[in-house]
Amino acid sequence: MPRPKRNLLATVDSTLTPPDTLSPHQVIARITKAAGNNLYNAERPSGKPILVELEAKFRNTIWMKRGSYVVVDTEALAERENKLDGEIVNVVRDEKQWRKMAYWPKEFAKKSTYAEDSEDEDSTVGKMPPEESDEE
């Protein structure tokens, strides 16, 4: 039984290092919603929504959440007659490394969600509005 575990680890390790280049029919997309049965709604850097399928080698191996980045091969499913726009061929796990690559879309530039500057933006979220009597 050690063989399947080795395959699993190889698959997971392959997602840690970004490739040097992407082929012309590959694009980085952001997952917006799980659609079920290994299908995901995603958006291209242009904001165009697409429906993509998770490649078989990642199924039951890697789970993706909303906001995750993936590499979509837009020609992988071209011969099939369906409404899918592509297949997820890689999953961005070490986002910091991937962002350093020349092909990373500028539309997905890091918007610091956990940095100090975001505290100012989110400081009003979840707070009650000031009461009129407090301002007097």
N, C-alpha and C positions, 0 to 999 in steps of 0.2 A: 503493500500500500504506500510506500514512500514516493513512488513515481508521480502519482497525481499531485501530491503536496509540492514536489519539486516544480512541476508545471505551473502550479498556482503561484509559487514564489517568483518564477521567471516572468510570468504575466504581470504581476504586481511591480516587479523591479523595472520592467520595460516602460512603465508609465512615469517613473521618477525622472528620467533623463529626457529632455526635449531633443527631437531630431535636429540635425544641422539645418535642414531645409524642409519645406512642405512642397508636395507636388502641386502643379497648377490646379488640380481639381480637389484639393484639400483646403478646408477653411476652418478657422477656430470659431466655435460658437459657444454661447452661454445657455445652460439648461434653464428653462423657465418653469417647466412642470413635467412630472412623470405622467405619461398617458396610459400606462399599463402594458403588460405583455412585452416588456423590453423595448417599448416605444417611449420617446421623450419629445416634448415640445421644446424647441430651442429657438434662439434668435441669432442671426448673423450679425457681424459688426455693423452692418447698415441698418439693423433693427428689423429686418424682414423675418417674420416667423417661419420656421421650418419644422417638419416632422421627421425625426430620425430614429433609426433602429440601432440598438446596442449590438456590436459584433459578438458572435457566439463565444469567443474566448474570454470575454469579460462577464458573461452572465453568471450569476451566483458567485462572483468573485469580487467585484467592485461595485459598491453602491454609490449612487450619485444623488446629491441633493440639489435643490434649487440654487442657482447661482454658480454651480460648478462649470468649469470650462472643459470642452472636449474638442477633438479634432474630428471633423466630419468629412468623409470621402463622398463627394457629390456624384461620382460616377459609379460607385460600387453596386448600386441597385438599379442602374439605368435600364438594364435589360428586362427587369421585372415590371409587369404592368400593375402599378399600385400608386398610392398617393404619397409614398415616402420620398423625401427629398435627399436622403443620403444615409450612410451608415457611420456610426461612431467607431473609428479605428484606433483612437488613442484617448486617454483620459488625462487631463492635466492634474497632477497631484502635487508636485513641487512648484507651485505657482510662481514663486520668487525666481526660480531658474528660468521658467518659460517666459516670463516678462522681459528677460534680458535679451531674448532672441529678436533678430531683425524683423521677422515675419509677424511678431505679436501685433495685433490690430490696435492702432492708436485710439479707436473708439472704446476699447476695453481698458483704457488707462486706469491705473489704480485710484479708486476713490476710497480714501482711508476710512474704513468702517470702524476700526478699533483704535485709531490714533487720537492724539490729544485734540487735534483740530475738529474732529467730528463731535466732540463733547459740546462745542458751541452750537452746532447745527441741531443736535438731538436734545439739547437741554430743555426744550419746551415739550418734548414728547412725553406723554404720561403724567404731566403735571396739571393741576387744576388751574383754571384762569384766576387771576387776582380778583378778590371781591371788591366791590365798590367802596366799602367802608375802610379797606386797607389803604386806599390811595389818599384819603382825606387827611 
